[in-house]
Amino acid sequence: MTARRRTAILISGRGSNMRSLVEAARAPDFPAEVALVASNRPDAPGLTIAKQAGIATAAVDHKIYAGREEFEASLQKLLDIHRIDLICLAGFMRMLTAGFVERWGGRMINIHPALLPAYRGLNTHERALADGVKIHGCTVHFVVAGMDEGPIIAQAAVPVHDDDNAETLAARVLEEEHRLYPQALCILASGDYTVDGNRVRSKLPGMLAPSCRIGARD
């Protein structure tokens, strides 16, 4: 049996996407194991959730460091100690330096609450509603130096209803995030993909392990 890829999840808050990754990784055929949950905020509620799930946790408080490089040096030491292979950013609200991103190139992914390349940055739901779009969603992508850029691994779309506000739309998108992120991590950890420019080609969802398919745990 191929060794599962040791994965760290970086969070800054409640960790709802972290929870979906942790639950998915409990399946014996899932190709990644969550070996560490770390946060730049010591009071992040997601750390408590991860600890209760029996996962190693750590806080690397960015406020005590002189700059991003010093913060990332401590974070990297932590990742080395836990022998991390892959990183999932799940509501991690810190910009990473180009050097750190390059070091983890092809091994670090992020989930964004919009259908990239549309609506990079913050306040995606408010902006989508203001533009009157009829379809919104979420994206998992490889992390590169540019914000919310990088090859797209997976996307999920939701309809925008006429009576939606930012909160109702966000809730509908978040439900899809919880389905999509485990599938994207499965693709990354299994290695069954190729990257051609900004395009990621992978197995069809129906060919993935059952624990990796969208909706498999519904």
NUTOR-285118 format. One line per field, with one value per atom (N, C-alpha, C): residue number from 1; residue in one letter; x, y, z. Coordinates in nm, 4 decimals. Layout:
# NUTOR-285118
nr c(NUM:...)
rest c(A:...)
c1 c(X:...)
c2 c(Y:...)
c3 c(Z:...)
//
This chain:
# NUTOR-285118
nr c(1:1:1:2:2:2:3:3:3:4:4:4:5:5:5:6:6:6:7:7:7:8:8:8:9:9:9:10:10:10:11:11:11:12:12:12:13:13:13:14:14:14:15:15:15:16:16:16:17:17:17:18:18:18:19:19:19:20:20:20:21:21:21:22:22:22:23:23:23:24:24:24:25:25:25:26:26:26:27:27:27:28:28:28:29:29:29:30:30:30:31:31:31:32:32:32:33:33:33:34:34:34:35:35:35:36:36:36:37:37:37:38:38:38:39:39:39:40:40:40:41:41:41:42:42:42:43:43:43:44:44:44:45:45:45:46:46:46:47:47:47:48:48:48:49:49:49:50:50:50:51:51:51:52:52:52:53:53:53:54:54:54:55:55:55:56:56:56:57:57:57:58:58:58:59:59:59:60:60:60:61:61:61:62:62:62:63:63:63:64:64:64:65:65:65:66:66:66:67:67:67:68:68:68:69:69:69:70:70:70:71:71:71:72:72:72:73:73:73:74:74:74:75:75:75:76:76:76:77:77:77:78:78:78:79:79:79:80:80:80:81:81:81:82:82:82:83:83:83:84:84:84:85:85:85:86:86:86:87:87:87:88:88:88:89:89:89:90:90:90:91:91:91:92:92:92:93:93:93:94:94:94:95:95:95:96:96:96:97:97:97:98:98:98:99:99:99:100:100:100:101:101:101:102:102:102:103:103:103:104:104:104:105:105:105:106:106:106:107:107:107:108:108:108:109:109:109:110:110:110:111:111:111:112:112:112:113:113:113:114:114:114:115:115:115:116:116:116:117:117:117:118:118:118:119:119:119:120:120:120:121:121:121:122:122:122:123:123:123:124:124:124:125:125:125:126:126:126:127:127:127:128:128:128:129:129:129:130:130:130:131:131:131:132:132:132:133:133:133:134:134:134:135:135:135:136:136:136:137:137:137:138:138:138:139:139:139:140:140:140:141:141:141:142:142:142:143:143:143:144:144:144:145:145:145:146:146:146:147:147:147:148:148:148:149:149:149:150:150:150:151:151:151:152:152:152:153:153:153:154:154:154:155:155:155:156:156:156:157:157:157:158:158:158:159:159:159:160:160:160:161:161:161:162:162:162:163:163:163:164:164:164:165:165:165:166:166:166:167:167:167:168:168:168:169:169:169:170:170:170:171:171:171:172:172:172:173:173:173:174:174:174:175:175:175:176:176:176:177:177:177:178:178:178:179:179:179:180:180:180:181:181:181:182:182:182:183:183:183:184:184:184:185:185:185:186:186:186:187:187:187:188:188:188:189:189:189:190:190:190:191:191:191:192:192:192:193:193:193:194:194:194:195:195:195:196:196:196:197:197:197:198:198:198:199:199:199:200:200:200:201:201:201:202:202:202:203:203:203:204:204:204:205:205:205:206:206:206:207:207:207:208:208:208:209:209:209:210:210:210:211:211:211:212:212:212:213:213:213:214:214:214:215:215:215:216:216:216:217:217:217:218:218:218)
rest c(M:M:M:T:T:T:A:A:A:R:R:R:R:R:R:R:R:R:T:T:T:A:A:A:I:I:I:L:L:L:I:I:I:S:S:S:G:G:G:R:R:R:G:G:G:S:S:S:N:N:N:M:M:M:R:R:R:S:S:S:L:L:L:V:V:V:E:E:E:A:A:A:A:A:A:R:R:R:A:A:A:P:P:P:D:D:D:F:F:F:P:P:P:A:A:A:E:E:E:V:V:V:A:A:A:L:L:L:V:V:V:A:A:A:S:S:S:N:N:N:R:R:R:P:P:P:D:D:D:A:A:A:P:P:P:G:G:G:L:L:L:T:T:T:I:I:I:A:A:A:K:K:K:Q:Q:Q:A:A:A:G:G:G:I:I:I:A:A:A:T:T:T:A:A:A:A:A:A:V:V:V:D:D:D:H:H:H:K:K:K:I:I:I:Y:Y:Y:A:A:A:G:G:G:R:R:R:E:E:E:E:E:E:F:F:F:E:E:E:A:A:A:S:S:S:L:L:L:Q:Q:Q:K:K:K:L:L:L:L:L:L:D:D:D:I:I:I:H:H:H:R:R:R:I:I:I:D:D:D:L:L:L:I:I:I:C:C:C:L:L:L:A:A:A:G:G:G:F:F:F:M:M:M:R:R:R:M:M:M:L:L:L:T:T:T:A:A:A:G:G:G:F:F:F:V:V:V:E:E:E:R:R:R:W:W:W:G:G:G:G:G:G:R:R:R:M:M:M:I:I:I:N:N:N:I:I:I:H:H:H:P:P:P:A:A:A:L:L:L:L:L:L:P:P:P:A:A:A:Y:Y:Y:R:R:R:G:G:G:L:L:L:N:N:N:T:T:T:H:H:H:E:E:E:R:R:R:A:A:A:L:L:L:A:A:A:D:D:D:G:G:G:V:V:V:K:K:K:I:I:I:H:H:H:G:G:G:C:C:C:T:T:T:V:V:V:H:H:H:F:F:F:V:V:V:V:V:V:A:A:A:G:G:G:M:M:M:D:D:D:E:E:E:G:G:G:P:P:P:I:I:I:I:I:I:A:A:A:Q:Q:Q:A:A:A:A:A:A:V:V:V:P:P:P:V:V:V:H:H:H:D:D:D:D:D:D:D:D:D:N:N:N:A:A:A:E:E:E:T:T:T:L:L:L:A:A:A:A:A:A:R:R:R:V:V:V:L:L:L:E:E:E:E:E:E:E:E:E:H:H:H:R:R:R:L:L:L:Y:Y:Y:P:P:P:Q:Q:Q:A:A:A:L:L:L:C:C:C:I:I:I:L:L:L:A:A:A:S:S:S:G:G:G:D:D:D:Y:Y:Y:T:T:T:V:V:V:D:D:D:G:G:G:N:N:N:R:R:R:V:V:V:R:R:R:S:S:S:K:K:K:L:L:L:P:P:P:G:G:G:M:M:M:L:L:L:A:A:A:P:P:P:S:S:S:C:C:C:R:R:R:I:I:I:G:G:G:A:A:A:R:R:R:D:D:D)
c1 c(0.0846:0.0000:0.0879:0.0588:0.1361:0.1161:0.2262:0.2178:0.1339:0.0515:-0.0322:0.0521:0.0185:0.0961:0.0623:0.1649:0.1452:0.1116:-0.0029:-0.0588:-0.0766:-0.0388:-0.0647:-0.1759:-0.2666:-0.3716:-0.3426:-0.3339:-0.3085:-0.4388:-0.4729:-0.5990:-0.5737:-0.6758:-0.6712:-0.7959:-0.8973:-1.0244:-1.0903:-1.2178:-1.3012:-1.2655:-1.2086:-1.1632:-1.2730:-1.3765:-1.4836:-1.4345:-1.3541:-1.2971:-1.1952:-1.1239:-1.0321:-1.1074:-1.2244:-1.3032:-1.3416:-1.3777:-1.4161:-1.2967:-1.1773:-1.0571:-1.0244:-1.0354:-1.0079:-1.1035:-1.2308:-1.3297:-1.3015:-1.2661:-1.2366:-1.1158:-1.0147:-0.8897:-0.9034:-1.0175:-1.0404:-1.0650:-1.1049:-1.1308:-1.0002:-0.9960:-0.8707:-0.8137:-0.8993:-0.8487:-0.8152:-0.8229:-0.7894:-0.6372:-0.5787:-0.4333:-0.3555:-0.4235:-0.3546:-0.3983:-0.3075:-0.3420:-0.3140:-0.4028:-0.3826:-0.2919:-0.1674:-0.0666:-0.0503:-0.0996:-0.0794:-0.1833:-0.2362:-0.3161:-0.2459:-0.2101:-0.1384:-0.2118:-0.1978:-0.2646:-0.1713:-0.1887:-0.1168:-0.1863:-0.3016:-0.3770:-0.3948:-0.3324:-0.3426:-0.4853:-0.5760:-0.7139:-0.8067:-0.7535:-0.8375:-0.9196:-1.0530:-1.1372:-1.1047:-1.0556:-1.0247:-0.9172:-0.8281:-0.7246:-0.7871:-0.8903:-0.9588:-1.0269:-1.0898:-1.1573:-1.0569:-0.9414:-0.8399:-0.7836:-0.7610:-0.7069:-0.8045:-0.9328:-1.0339:-1.0400:-0.9974:-0.9949:-0.8662:-0.7797:-0.6563:-0.5441:-0.5508:-0.4502:-0.3535:-0.2270:-0.1277:-0.1612:-0.1514:-0.1822:-0.0685:-0.0615:0.0402:-0.0062:0.0340:0.0083:0.1418:0.1514:0.2692:0.2184:0.2205:0.1591:0.2407:0.1839:0.2582:0.2907:0.2178:0.2353:0.3673:0.4291:0.5517:0.6778:0.6599:0.7755:0.7970:0.9218:0.9567:0.9026:0.8796:0.8312:0.7863:0.7426:0.6885:0.7950:0.9183:1.0244:1.0533:1.0561:1.0817:0.9672:0.8446:0.7276:0.7328:0.7636:0.7652:0.8798:0.9910:1.1027:1.0592:0.9850:0.9353:0.8310:0.7464:0.6464:0.7130:0.8181:0.8869:0.9512:1.0085:1.0679:0.9617:0.8432:0.7328:0.6934:0.6857:0.6512:0.7567:0.8825:0.9916:0.9825:0.9553:0.9459:0.8390:0.7284:0.6176:0.6261:0.7358:0.7618:0.6466:0.6092:0.4941:0.5294:0.4399:0.4551:0.3730:0.2503:0.1560:0.0967:0.0557:-0.0088:-0.1417:-0.2455:-0.3754:-0.4002:-0.4224:-0.4620:-0.6138:-0.6646:-0.8089:-0.8491:-0.8751:-0.9042:-0.7818:-0.6660:-0.5404:-0.5209:-0.5373:-0.5439:-0.4100:-0.3077:-0.1757:-0.1217:-0.0679:0.0017:0.1378:0.1732:0.2997:0.4007:0.5273:0.6307:0.6537:0.7123:0.7419:0.8374:0.9302:1.0257:0.9597:0.8675:0.7961:0.7089:0.6404:0.5537:0.6355:0.7517:0.8360:0.8841:0.9183:0.9650:0.8591:0.7324:0.6228:0.5484:0.6119:0.5496:0.5023:0.3755:0.3192:0.2763:0.2967:0.2608:0.1715:0.1294:0.0451:-0.0755:-0.1956:-0.3188:-0.4038:-0.4977:-0.5844:-0.7261:-0.8243:-0.9625:-1.0089:-1.0765:-1.1203:-1.2700:-1.3458:-1.4911:-1.5397:-1.4969:-1.5422:-1.4927:-1.5490:-1.5057:-1.3925:-1.2714:-1.1549:-1.1486:-1.0978:-1.0268:-1.1156:-1.2457:-1.3333:-1.3226:-1.3334:-1.3446:-1.2293:-1.1088:-0.9952:-1.0059:-0.9427:-0.9410:-1.0581:-1.0957:-1.1956:-1.3347:-1.4335:-1.5722:-1.6274:-1.5980:-1.6358:-1.7870:-1.8589:-2.0037:-2.0734:-2.0312:-2.0887:-2.0633:-1.9447:-1.9096:-1.9866:-2.0035:-2.0792:-2.2244:-2.2836:-2.4215:-2.4331:-2.3377:-2.3412:-2.3322:-2.2610:-2.2472:-2.3657:-2.4542:-2.5726:-2.5480:-2.4402:-2.4120:-2.5188:-2.5379:-2.6349:-2.5700:-2.4378:-2.3631:-2.2443:-2.2233:-2.1116:-2.0518:-1.9539:-1.8996:-1.7686:-1.6882:-1.5605:-1.4571:-1.3315:-1.2197:-1.1097:-1.0511:-0.9275:-0.8166:-0.7064:-0.5981:-0.4627:-0.3621:-0.2247:-0.1883:-0.1114:-0.0697:0.0552:0.0487:0.1639:0.1814:0.2827:0.3137:0.2002:0.1273:0.0162:-0.1038:-0.1755:-0.2890:-0.4031:-0.4500:-0.5623:-0.5383:-0.4140:-0.3776:-0.3310:-0.2742:-0.2250:-0.3190:-0.2664:-0.3464:-0.4654:-0.5801:-0.7057:-0.7198:-0.7377:-0.7518:-0.8975:-0.9863:-1.1283:-1.2141:-1.3376:-1.4333:-1.5715:-1.6536:-1.7943:-1.8780:-1.9898:-2.0756:-2.2070:-2.2627:-2.3955:-2.4772:-2.6094:-2.6927:-2.7026:-2.7185:-2.7443:-2.8936:-2.9615:-3.1060:-3.1384:-3.2542:-3.2935:-3.3021:-3.3357:-3.3502:-3.2256:-3.1132:-2.9910:-2.9360:-2.8745:-2.7852:-2.6488:-2.5515:-2.4161:-2.4107:-2.4926:-2.4889:-2.5481:-2.6614:-2.7234:-2.6394:-2.5815:-2.4965:-2.3697:-2.3110:-2.1906:-2.2172:-2.3335:-2.3661:-2.3769:-2.4360:-2.4515:-2.3151:-2.2292:-2.0952:-2.0139:-2.0249:-1.9479:-1.9820:-2.1074:-2.1471:-2.0726:-2.0556:-1.9805:-1.8308:-1.7795:-1.6381:-1.6072:-1.6986:-1.6761:-1.6742:-1.7427:-1.7378:-1.6138:-1.5812:-1.4786:-1.3369:-1.3088:-1.1695:-1.1138:-1.1879:-1.1343:-1.1061:-1.1910:-1.1661:-1.0358:-1.0145:-0.8927:-0.7686:-0.7763:-0.6626:-0.6368:-0.7422:-0.7274:-0.6516:-0.6872:-0.6192:-0.4713:-0.4423:-0.3040:-0.2254:-0.2807:-0.2077:-0.1881:-0.2829:-0.2719:-0.1701:-0.1454:-0.0519:-0.1087:-0.2379:-0.3007:-0.3474:-0.2513:-0.2833:-0.1590:-0.1809:-0.0724:-0.1080:-0.0059:-0.0259:0.0313:-0.0522:-0.0118:-0.0443:0.0564:0.0304:-0.0563:-0.1748:-0.2676:-0.3767:-0.3632:-0.4643:-0.4150:-0.5019:-0.4732:-0.5641:-0.5048:-0.5815:-0.5712:-0.6858:-0.6871:-0.7918:-0.8017:-0.9030:-1.0428:-1.1345:-1.2739:-1.3172:-1.4073:-1.4502:-1.4951:-1.5610:-1.6092:-1.4993:-1.3765:-1.2651:-1.1821:-1.2112:-1.1389:-1.1848:-1.1045:-1.1458:-1.2787:-1.3665:-1.4983:-1.4920:-1.3920:-1.3835:-1.3472:-1.3067:-1.2615:-1.3669:-1.4765:-1.5743:-1.6641:-1.6965:-1.7901:-1.9221:-1.9679:-2.0948:-2.0853:-1.9621:-1.9479:-1.9911:-1.9807:-2.0138:-2.1495:-2.2308:-2.3636:-2.4563)
c2 c(-0.1196:0.0000:0.1243:0.2172:0.3402:0.4260:0.4813:0.5646:0.6888:0.7244:0.8421:0.9674:1.0720:1.1947:1.2740:1.3097:1.3831:1.5292:1.5725:1.7012:1.7919:1.9182:2.0219:2.1118:2.1496:2.2452:2.3728:2.4837:2.6140:2.6914:2.7396:2.8094:2.9403:3.0254:3.1473:3.1638:3.0789:3.0988:2.9699:2.9563:2.8462:2.7116:2.7100:2.5840:2.4930:2.5483:2.4606:2.3754:2.4314:2.3506:2.2512:2.2913:2.1985:2.0754:2.0966:1.9852:1.8891:1.9423:1.8549:1.7734:1.8318:1.7587:1.6497:1.6829:1.5857:1.4666:1.4949:1.3871:1.2995:1.3617:1.2834:1.1935:1.2459:1.1718:1.0535:1.0406:0.9237:0.7978:0.8137:0.6979:0.6257:0.4942:0.4207:0.4312:0.4604:0.4699:0.6132:0.7079:0.8462:0.8589:0.9194:0.9160:1.0174:1.0956:1.1920:1.1707:1.1995:1.2017:1.3406:1.3907:1.5218:1.5029:1.5466:1.5260:1.6476:1.7645:1.8871:1.9908:2.0613:2.1811:2.2960:2.3995:2.5133:2.6421:2.7385:2.8669:2.9811:3.0926:3.2149:3.2899:3.2399:3.3009:3.1969:3.2200:3.1213:3.0966:3.1925:3.1769:3.1235:3.0738:3.0225:2.9039:2.9095:2.7982:2.6652:2.6705:2.5470:2.4635:2.5264:2.4508:2.3576:2.4050:2.3216:2.2035:2.2289:2.1215:2.0151:2.0583:1.9633:1.8842:1.9515:1.8833:1.7767:1.8094:1.7125:1.5927:1.6130:1.5034:1.4224:1.4568:1.3818:1.4188:1.5371:1.5823:1.6786:1.6699:1.7623:1.9045:1.9982:2.1374:2.2270:2.3457:2.4427:2.5822:2.6796:2.8202:2.8897:2.9579:3.0394:3.1816:3.2555:3.3888:3.4880:3.5321:3.6218:3.7554:3.7921:3.9233:3.9361:3.8249:3.8323:3.8356:3.8319:3.8296:3.9658:3.9928:4.1222:4.1389:4.0288:4.0360:3.9000:3.8969:3.7727:3.6641:3.7030:3.6036:3.5319:3.6079:3.5470:3.4546:3.4999:3.4166:3.2871:3.2970:3.1788:3.0848:3.1388:3.0532:2.9624:3.0189:2.9372:2.8367:2.8808:2.7902:2.6752:2.7053:2.6010:2.4992:2.5447:2.4517:2.3555:2.4088:2.3260:2.2222:2.2644:2.1722:2.0636:2.1017:2.0039:1.9012:1.9492:1.8596:1.7533:1.7939:1.7011:1.6286:1.6473:1.5757:1.5935:1.7174:1.7482:1.7401:1.6769:1.6653:1.7701:1.7970:1.8839:1.9841:2.1010:2.2038:2.2404:2.2477:2.3010:2.4308:2.5388:2.6639:2.6634:2.6803:2.6733:2.7919:2.9047:3.0254:3.0805:3.0641:3.1148:3.2570:3.3541:3.4944:3.5655:3.5046:3.5673:3.5530:3.6617:3.6545:3.5897:3.4960:3.4256:3.4841:3.4838:3.5404:3.4513:3.5114:3.4360:3.3215:3.3426:3.2377:3.1162:3.1390:3.0278:2.9563:3.0329:2.9738:2.8899:2.9409:2.8661:2.7347:2.7411:2.6209:2.5117:2.5525:2.4574:2.4489:2.4937:2.4920:2.3527:2.3426:2.2151:2.1283:2.1764:2.0977:2.1757:2.2941:2.3772:2.4251:2.4044:2.4415:2.5293:2.6000:2.6938:2.6799:2.7102:2.7166:2.8616:2.9041:3.0430:3.0462:3.1330:3.1351:3.2134:3.1726:3.2303:3.1405:3.1599:3.0843:3.1612:3.1336:3.2004:3.1716:3.2677:3.3892:3.5065:3.4875:3.5973:3.6172:3.7393:3.7764:3.7268:3.7629:3.7403:3.8342:3.7960:3.8830:3.8594:3.9649:3.9550:3.9951:3.9735:4.0160:3.9622:3.8377:3.7804:3.7722:3.7388:3.7211:3.8558:3.9556:4.0892:4.1399:4.1178:4.1653:4.0898:3.9592:3.8797:3.9261:3.9517:3.9995:4.1376:4.2243:4.3585:4.3548:4.2545:4.2412:4.1688:4.1129:4.0470:3.9128:3.8429:3.7135:3.6113:3.5141:3.4080:3.2793:3.2685:3.1519:3.1998:3.1373:3.1700:3.0363:3.0360:2.9077:2.9187:2.8126:2.8071:2.7340:2.7563:2.7046:2.6547:2.5401:2.4958:2.5053:2.5700:2.5947:2.5794:2.5543:2.5560:2.6993:2.7132:2.8457:2.8882:3.0079:3.0720:3.2085:3.2833:3.4105:3.5122:3.5117:3.6031:3.5627:3.6596:3.6301:3.5670:3.4512:3.3794:3.3498:3.3203:3.2749:3.1294:3.0762:2.9394:2.8436:2.7314:2.6335:2.5846:2.5754:2.5374:2.3855:2.3297:2.1854:2.1425:2.2168:2.1788:2.3013:2.2985:2.4058:2.3464:2.4198:2.3827:2.5092:2.4999:2.6165:2.6026:2.7183:2.7224:2.8296:2.8141:2.9198:3.0379:3.1560:3.2748:3.3043:3.3033:3.3246:3.4737:3.5088:3.6499:3.7121:3.6326:3.6873:3.6657:3.6285:3.6060:3.7361:3.7234:3.8274:3.7617:3.8384:3.7847:3.6635:3.6658:3.5565:3.4274:3.4366:3.3160:3.2580:3.3453:3.2975:3.2335:3.2954:3.2400:3.1010:3.0819:2.9518:2.8449:2.8806:2.7836:2.7482:2.8479:2.8229:2.7391:2.7692:2.6959:2.5475:2.5152:2.3748:2.3043:2.3732:2.3151:2.3089:2.4082:2.4055:2.2784:2.2422:2.1253:1.9963:1.9934:1.8776:1.8820:2.0021:2.0160:1.9992:2.0554:2.0567:1.9157:1.8240:1.6879:1.6225:1.6482:1.5897:1.6440:1.7749:1.8348:1.7821:1.7677:1.7112:1.5680:1.4934:1.3561:1.3521:1.4411:1.4480:1.4795:1.5792:1.6186:1.5042:1.4447:1.3416:1.2143:1.1836:1.0621:1.0765:1.2013:1.2263:1.1966:1.1695:1.1346:1.2598:1.3431:1.4658:1.5131:1.6001:1.6695:1.8178:1.9018:2.0457:2.0947:2.1603:2.2155:2.3639:2.4466:2.5899:2.6135:2.6675:2.6912:2.5844:2.4785:2.3733:2.2503:2.1964:2.0736:1.9654:1.8588:1.7460:1.6309:1.5778:1.4704:1.3675:1.2629:1.1599:1.2201:1.1592:1.1966:1.1627:1.2428:1.2151:1.0717:1.0122:0.8763:0.7720:0.8088:0.7160:0.7290:0.8294:0.8475:0.7462:0.7318:0.6478:0.6990:0.6105:0.6547:0.7674:0.7676:0.8707:1.0068:1.0123:1.1382:1.2041:1.1373:1.1917:1.2942:1.3981:1.4980:1.4298:1.4541:1.3960:1.2546:1.2002:1.0614:1.0425:1.1500:1.1361:1.1963:1.2285:1.2871:1.1841)
c3 c(0.0000:0.0000:0.0000:-0.0894:-0.0997:0.0252:0.0752:0.1950:0.1663:0.2608:0.2444:0.2631:0.1879:0.1921:0.3183:0.3935:0.5180:0.4847:0.5332:0.4933:0.6138:0.5961:0.6959:0.6452:0.7347:0.7020:0.7794:0.7088:0.7712:0.7774:0.8963:0.9180:0.9921:0.9920:1.0727:1.1591:1.1363:1.2062:1.2477:1.2089:1.2596:1.1993:1.0795:1.0215:0.9702:0.9073:0.8573:0.7404:0.6517:0.5437:0.5986:0.7009:0.7684:0.8158:0.8756:0.9265:0.8131:0.6963:0.5852:0.5358:0.5383:0.4988:0.5999:0.7272:0.8327:0.8215:0.8000:0.7889:0.6680:0.5558:0.4355:0.4555:0.5239:0.5415:0.6356:0.7024:0.7877:0.7053:0.5803:0.4946:0.4642:0.4744:0.4548:0.3140:0.2142:0.0772:0.0374:0.1313:0.0992:0.0972:-0.0074:-0.0234:0.0592:0.1424:0.2287:0.3727:0.4654:0.6067:0.6611:0.7450:0.8058:0.9260:0.9133:1.0175:1.1073:1.0640:1.1408:1.1004:1.1995:1.1759:1.2471:1.1744:1.2316:1.1988:1.2882:1.2696:1.3060:1.2369:1.2734:1.3860:1.4282:1.5374:1.6489:1.7651:1.8740:1.9206:1.8997:1.9451:1.8372:1.7276:1.6187:1.6681:1.6558:1.7031:1.6354:1.5132:1.4418:1.5092:1.5867:1.6575:1.7605:1.8284:1.9272:1.8596:1.7455:1.6723:1.6293:1.5776:1.5329:1.6497:1.7614:1.8790:1.9283:1.9262:1.9684:1.8747:1.7496:1.6519:1.6612:1.7562:1.7753:1.6806:1.6231:1.5271:1.5962:1.5634:1.6177:1.5741:1.6670:1.6381:1.6839:1.6240:1.6636:1.6252:1.7048:1.6745:1.6518:1.5379:1.5069:1.4918:1.6002:1.6053:1.5228:1.4114:1.3224:1.3878:1.4919:1.5535:1.6300:1.6646:1.7452:1.6586:1.5272:1.4377:1.3724:1.3375:1.2794:1.1378:1.0691:0.9318:0.8827:0.7574:0.7020:0.6910:0.6569:0.6412:0.7720:0.8827:1.0127:1.0544:1.0283:1.0573:0.9775:0.8508:0.7654:0.7992:0.8503:0.8911:1.0065:1.1031:1.2143:1.1655:1.0736:1.0176:0.9439:0.8681:0.7931:0.8865:0.9964:1.0932:1.1466:1.1720:1.2201:1.1154:0.9904:0.8823:0.8661:0.8842:0.8755:0.9882:1.1104:1.2252:1.2033:1.1417:1.1198:0.9845:0.9131:0.7879:0.6882:0.6682:0.5849:0.4364:0.3606:0.2156:0.1408:0.1905:0.1212:0.2197:0.1657:0.2481:0.1853:0.2704:0.2306:0.3070:0.2361:0.2989:0.3093:0.4313:0.4542:0.5410:0.4757:0.5506:0.6202:0.5583:0.6137:0.5622:0.6507:0.6098:0.6208:0.5618:0.5554:0.4139:0.3610:0.2333:0.2550:0.1712:0.1818:0.0841:0.1243:0.0393:-0.0827:-0.1853:-0.3071:-0.2782:-0.1847:-0.1520:-0.0902:0.0017:0.0654:-0.0367:-0.1195:-0.2221:-0.3195:-0.3583:-0.4519:-0.3888:-0.2617:-0.1925:-0.1935:-0.1840:-0.1798:-0.3135:-0.4191:-0.5506:-0.5900:-0.6329:-0.6723:-0.5563:-0.4325:-0.3134:-0.2172:-0.2570:-0.1708:-0.2501:-0.1911:-0.2597:-0.1689:-0.2312:-0.1606:-0.2152:-0.1296:-0.1751:-0.1687:-0.2765:-0.2884:-0.3165:-0.2482:-0.2637:-0.3851:-0.5017:-0.6284:-0.7403:-0.8589:-0.9758:-1.0430:-0.9974:-1.0564:-1.2063:-1.2839:-1.2434:-1.2044:-1.1938:-1.1507:-0.9995:-0.9572:-0.8158:-0.7293:-0.7704:-0.6821:-0.5616:-0.4519:-0.3353:-0.2426:-0.1696:-0.0633:-0.1121:-0.0251:-0.0495:-0.1811:-0.2082:-0.3378:-0.3559:-0.2499:-0.2637:-0.2861:-0.2123:-0.2319:-0.3740:-0.4234:-0.5575:-0.6651:-0.6440:-0.7409:-0.7474:-0.6308:-0.6280:-0.6924:-0.6664:-0.7237:-0.8760:-0.9287:-1.0738:-1.1369:-1.0542:-1.1070:-1.1725:-1.1324:-1.1960:-1.1566:-1.2404:-1.2146:-1.1643:-1.1805:-1.1362:-1.0537:-0.9396:-0.8520:-0.8081:-0.7206:-0.6778:-0.6058:-0.6169:-0.5462:-0.6320:-0.5977:-0.6762:-0.5843:-0.6154:-0.5516:-0.6552:-0.6159:-0.7112:-0.6442:-0.7250:-0.6760:-0.6376:-0.5301:-0.4851:-0.5594:-0.6163:-0.6799:-0.6156:-0.6601:-0.5958:-0.6089:-0.7210:-0.7394:-0.6567:-0.6010:-0.5141:-0.5926:-0.5451:-0.6047:-0.7523:-0.7836:-0.9170:-0.9056:-1.0121:-1.0092:-1.0789:-1.1288:-1.2010:-1.1190:-1.1852:-1.1196:-1.1194:-0.9996:-0.9842:-0.9962:-0.9318:-0.9308:-0.9025:-0.9539:-0.9286:-0.9076:-0.8348:-0.8177:-0.8283:-0.8961:-0.9201:-0.8444:-0.8089:-0.7466:-0.8172:-0.8207:-0.8781:-0.7816:-0.8384:-0.7582:-0.7676:-0.6544:-0.6524:-0.6457:-0.6960:-0.7002:-0.5618:-0.4611:-0.3268:-0.2401:-0.3013:-0.2257:-0.1679:-0.0502:-0.0001:0.0193:0.0660:0.0774:0.1701:0.2770:0.3738:0.3159:0.2486:0.1940:0.0804:0.0003:-0.1089:-0.0533:0.0484:0.1103:0.1669:0.2290:0.2868:0.1786:0.0651:-0.0439:-0.1039:-0.1172:-0.1693:-0.0711:0.0585:0.1580:0.1580:0.1363:0.1281:0.0154:-0.0971:-0.2086:-0.1779:-0.1056:-0.0663:0.0114:0.1021:0.1862:0.1052:-0.0083:-0.0973:-0.1866:-0.2338:-0.3367:-0.2839:-0.1662:-0.1198:-0.0984:-0.0354:-0.0238:-0.1584:-0.2582:-0.3893:-0.4483:-0.4332:-0.4879:-0.4161:-0.2831:-0.2100:-0.2529:-0.2778:-0.3254:-0.4587:-0.5489:-0.6784:-0.6584:-0.5733:-0.5490:-0.4852:-0.3801:-0.3058:-0.3868:-0.4737:-0.5549:-0.6679:-0.7078:-0.8175:-0.9538:-0.9615:-1.0890:-1.1630:-1.2008:-1.2732:-1.3473:-1.4436:-1.5114:-1.5168:-1.5213:-1.5296:-1.6612:-1.7392:-1.8679:-1.8660:-1.8372:-1.8230:-1.7014:-1.7240:-1.6134:-1.6066:-1.6860:-1.6888:-1.6142:-1.5291:-1.4571:-1.5127:-1.5612:-1.6138:-1.5151:-1.4743:-1.3757:-1.4132:-1.3322:-1.3552:-1.3467:-1.4193:-1.4020:-1.2599:-1.2001:-1.0626:-1.0384:-1.1364:-1.1189:-1.1114:-1.1516:-1.1483:-1.0212:-0.9388:-0.8145:-0.7105:-0.6058:-0.4943:-0.4398:-0.3919:-0.3446:-0.2430:-0.1546:-0.0513:-0.1079:-0.2350:-0.2936:-0.3821:-0.4074:-0.5008:-0.4331:-0.5072:-0.4553:-0.4215:-0.3005:-0.2586:-0.2045:-0.2003:-0.1565:-0.0119:0.0693:0.2108:0.2422:0.1410:0.1660:0.2297)
//
